[in-house]
Amino acid sequence: MAESKSTTDHNEIRSWAESNGGRPARVAGSDAALRIDFPGEEDGEHLEAISWEEFFATFEQENLVFLYEQRWVS
């Protein structure tokens, strides 16, 4: 079962991403198309790694909200 959540909290976003093996990235050739890159998972977009500082600077500049699923294992 999964619960959809949203947040703008930088610590929550980074913690969730890192605990799920993700790293900050953006679509190559784009200034604002942010993604979390999960190595080994292809989604058809060419991603380039960026720092968390760059990720969150763009996140704030574009006034974004992070959407994710919290999975519960029973």
C-alpha angles and dihedrals in degrees: 000000000000133000119208114227138176131203145163093200109121095206092051092048094048093044093050093046095048094044088055095046095258131143131196115265144152134214107271112259093020128105098199110023098107124188140170107238116218106193112235094025116103120199099171095259123108106233130197122204118245133178122265087244091058091043093054095041089058091040090057096040091054092042092233133175121214115230120196144149123248107208120210118204117202 
